[in-house]
Amino acid sequence: MANLGIPANTIDILQKYHFNFQKKFGQNFLIDTKVLERIIEASDISKDDCVLEIGPGIGTMTQYLAEKAGEVIAVEIDKALIPILEDTLKEYDNVTVINNDILKVDINKIVNEKNNGQPIKVVANLPYYITTPIIMGLFESHVPLKSITVMVQKEVADRMQVGPGTKDYGALSLAVQYYAKPEVVANVPPNCFIPRPNVGSAVIRLTRYEKPPVMAEDEHFMFSLIRASFNQRRKTLINGLLNAGLGLSKENIIHALESMQLSLTIRGEALTLEQFAKLSNLLKKE
């Protein structure tokens, strides 16, 4: 099968099937073999691995994954791409294509059926408009994962790895860093895609922690606090939490902040993950 990382081969396939790009699906196909090789290398895949690919497109990266992995499950939302994938992946007997929306798929069920419930690796060139819900969905539903290696918008990759006090720091930074160790492995310019996106991209690898680096007695409650703290960034942490409908009283919040020796005018963006965990544990007790 022709290597689809070579632009001419991608164009041939798109013309053969009279394929039209769908803006609503955020379709940008990778046409750079060096970037593809870098993603495969960073994802550290072997024949022992079962890989979930989200949004395979025309199967460009799927071919690379199928060469390396034991099993590949590719979930594609656009039904117009299914006949193309049947063509471009026909030489591989270790690929299953599922025509569905990844946000509606029961990934835990797939992992049980295809990999006996053992941890999988996720590799994807993610549609930018739903990057955050996909990554959060994978973590929050506790899918057994070893790592997630994904191409995302550069500013989202930056957001995943920054710390307190920076403008990009927010709920996504904290969630990613609670579940995984983030590491940007490559920056990718717009000319590596067809059609060209308007923004730069980056490949980030999130290596799942066995155990989170902080101890939150109620993870769900901690993330409710985190989201409330960043919903209105200009407000103080106290006001943010009071407006969030979490049933917290001002006295309890003040008491918790004082016992942590934090200023009562502090904003959410100044707190570390460790401090959010501690605050969550104190307020949960109250």
C-alpha positions in Angstrom: 0.0 0.0 0.0 1.3 3.5 -0.8 2.6 5.5 2.1 0.0 8.2 2.8 2.5 10.4 4.6 3.7 11.3 1.2 1.5 14.3 0.0 1.0 13.0 -3.6 -0.4 9.7 -2.3 -2.8 11.5 0.0 -4.0 13.6 -2.9 -4.5 10.5 -5.1 -6.7 8.8 -2.5 -8.8 12.0 -1.9 -9.3 12.4 -5.6 -10.1 8.7 -6.2 -13.0 8.9 -3.7 -14.0 12.5 -4.4 -13.5 13.3 -0.8 -14.6 16.6 0.6 -13.2 17.9 3.9 -15.8 18.5 6.6 -15.1 21.6 8.6 -17.4 20.4 11.4 -15.1 17.4 12.0 -11.9 19.5 12.1 -10.2 17.4 9.4 -6.5 18.1 8.8 -4.6 15.1 7.4 -0.9 14.8 8.2 1.4 14.7 5.2 4.9 14.5 6.6 6.6 11.2 7.1 9.2 12.6 9.6 6.4 13.8 11.9 4.6 10.5 11.6 7.8 8.6 12.5 8.3 11.0 15.5 4.8 10.2 16.8 5.3 6.5 16.5 8.7 6.7 18.2 7.3 8.8 21.0 4.4 6.5 21.6 6.8 3.6 22.1 4.6 0.9 20.6 5.5 -2.8 20.3 3.7 -5.9 19.2 2.5 -6.4 22.8 0.4 -3.2 22.6 -3.2 -2.6 21.8 -3.6 0.9 20.4 -6.7 3.1 20.2 -6.5 5.7 17.4 -9.0 8.5 17.5 -9.9 10.0 14.1 -7.8 7.9 11.7 -8.9 10.1 8.7 -7.8 8.2 5.5 -5.6 5.9 7.6 -2.2 7.7 7.3 -1.0 7.1 10.8 -3.1 3.9 11.1 -0.8 2.2 8.6 2.3 3.1 10.7 0.5 1.9 13.9 -0.5 -1.4 12.3 3.1 -2.1 11.4 4.2 -1.7 15.0 1.3 -2.7 17.3 -0.3 -6.0 18.0 -3.8 -4.6 17.5 -5.2 -1.2 16.4 -8.7 0.0 17.1 -9.5 3.1 15.0 -12.6 5.2 15.8 -13.8 7.5 12.9 -16.8 9.7 13.1 -17.1 10.5 9.4 -18.9 7.7 7.5 -17.5 9.1 4.2 -14.1 8.0 5.3 -15.1 4.4 6.0 -14.8 3.1 2.4 -11.4 4.9 2.1 -10.2 3.2 5.3 -11.3 -0.2 4.0 -9.1 0.5 0.9 -6.0 2.0 2.6 -6.0 -0.6 5.4 -6.9 -3.7 3.4 -3.5 -5.2 3.8 -3.7 -5.2 7.6 -5.5 -7.9 9.6 -4.8 -6.3 13.0 -7.0 -3.2 12.5 -10.6 -2.7 13.5 -12.4 0.4 12.3 -15.4 1.6 14.3 -17.6 4.3 12.7 -18.7 6.3 15.7 -18.2 9.4 17.7 -15.4 8.8 20.2 -17.3 10.7 22.9 -20.2 8.2 22.6 -18.1 5.1 22.5 -17.7 2.9 25.6 -13.9 2.7 25.5 -13.8 0.5 28.7 -15.9 -2.1 26.9 -13.6 -2.0 23.8 -10.5 -2.5 26.1 -12.2 -5.4 27.8 -13.1 -7.1 24.5 -9.9 -6.4 22.6 -7.2 -6.3 25.3 -8.7 -8.3 28.2 -9.0 -5.1 30.2 -5.2 -4.6 30.1 -4.0 -1.0 29.6 -3.9 0.4 26.1 -2.0 3.2 24.4 -3.9 6.0 22.7 -2.3 7.7 19.7 -4.2 10.4 17.6 -4.1 13.4 15.5 -6.9 15.0 17.4 -9.5 17.4 16.0 -8.8 20.6 17.8 -12.3 21.5 18.6 -12.8 18.5 20.9 -9.3 17.9 22.2 -10.1 18.7 25.8 -13.4 16.6 26.1 -11.6 13.6 24.5 -8.6 13.8 26.9 -10.7 14.5 29.9 -13.1 11.7 29.0 -10.2 9.2 28.7 -8.9 10.2 32.2 -12.2 10.7 34.0 -13.8 7.4 32.9 -10.6 5.6 34.2 -10.0 3.8 30.9 -6.9 1.5 31.6 -4.2 3.5 29.9 -0.4 3.4 29.6 0.0 6.6 27.7 -1.7 9.1 25.3 0.4 10.5 22.5 -1.5 13.1 20.5 -1.1 15.9 18.0 -3.0 18.9 19.4 -3.0 22.7 18.9 0.3 24.1 20.1 -1.4 26.4 22.7 -3.3 23.4 24.2 -0.1 21.4 24.5 1.4 24.4 26.3 -1.6 24.6 28.6 -1.2 21.0 29.6 2.2 21.4 31.0 2.3 24.9 32.6 2.3 25.7 36.3 0.5 28.3 38.5 0.6 32.0 37.8 0.9 31.7 34.0 -2.0 32.9 31.7 -2.3 29.4 30.1 -2.7 27.7 33.5 -6.2 26.3 34.1 -8.4 23.4 34.8 -6.9 21.4 31.9 -3.3 21.9 33.2 -4.3 20.6 36.6 -6.3 17.6 35.3 -3.6 16.5 33.0 -0.9 16.8 35.6 -3.1 15.0 38.2 -3.4 11.9 35.9 -0.2 12.0 33.8 3.2 13.3 33.2 3.1 15.7 30.1 6.0 16.1 27.7 5.9 17.9 24.4 7.9 15.8 21.9 7.6 17.8 18.7 6.3 21.1 17.3 4.6 20.8 14.0 4.1 23.7 11.5 0.9 24.1 9.5 2.5 23.0 6.2 2.6 19.4 7.5 -1.1 19.1 7.0 -3.7 19.1 4.2 -5.7 21.4 4.4 -3.3 23.7 6.3 -4.7 24.6 9.8 -4.4 28.3 10.8 -2.4 27.5 13.9 0.8 25.6 14.9 0.5 22.1 16.4 2.5 20.0 18.8 2.8 16.4 19.7 2.5 15.8 23.4 2.9 12.5 25.3 1.0 12.0 28.5 2.4 9.1 30.5 -0.3 7.9 32.9 0.7 7.8 36.6 0.2 4.6 38.5 -0.9 6.7 41.4 -1.7 10.5 41.2 1.1 12.7 42.6 -1.3 14.2 45.2 -3.9 12.7 47.5 -7.4 13.9 46.9 -10.0 12.0 49.1 -12.7 12.8 46.6 -11.3 13.4 43.1 -14.7 14.4 41.6 -15.1 17.1 44.3 -11.6 18.4 43.8 -12.2 18.9 40.1 -15.5 20.7 40.9 -13.5 23.1 43.0 -10.8 23.5 40.3 -13.4 24.2 37.6 -15.2 26.7 39.8 -11.9 28.5 40.5 -11.2 29.1 36.9 -14.7 29.8 35.6 -14.3 33.5 36.5 -10.6 34.0 36.5 -10.8 37.6 37.7 -12.7 36.7 40.8 -11.0 35.7 44.1 -11.0 32.1 44.9 -13.6 32.7 47.7 -16.1 34.3 45.3 -15.5 31.8 42.6 -16.3 28.9 44.9 -19.3 30.7 46.4 -20.8 31.3 43.0 -20.4 27.8 41.8 -23.4 26.3 43.6 -21.3 23.7 45.4 -23.1 24.3 48.7 -20.0 25.8 50.4 -20.3 28.4 53.1 -18.1 31.5 53.2 -17.0 30.6 56.8 -15.9 27.1 55.7 -13.9 28.5 52.8 -12.2 31.2 54.9 -11.4 28.6 57.6 -9.8 26.3 55.0 -7.7 29.0 53.4 -6.6 30.3 56.8 -5.5 26.8 57.9 -3.5 26.5 54.7 -2.0 30.0 55.5 -3.3 31.4 52.2 -4.4 35.0 51.6 -8.2 35.5 51.5 -7.8 37.5 48.3 -5.9 34.7 46.5 -7.2 33.6 43.0 -7.5 30.1 41.8 -4.7 30.5 39.3 -2.2 30.9 42.1 -2.8 27.5 43.6 -0.8 24.4 42.8 -2.3 21.0 42.3 -1.1 20.0 45.8 -2.9 23.0 47.3 -6.1 22.2 45.4 -6.0 18.6 46.8 -5.4 19.9 50.3 -8.2 22.5 50.0 -10.6 19.9 48.6 -9.8 17.5 51.5 -10.4 20.3 54.1 -13.7 21.5 52.6 -14.9 17.9 52.2 -14.4 17.4 56.0 -16.4 20.6 56.7 
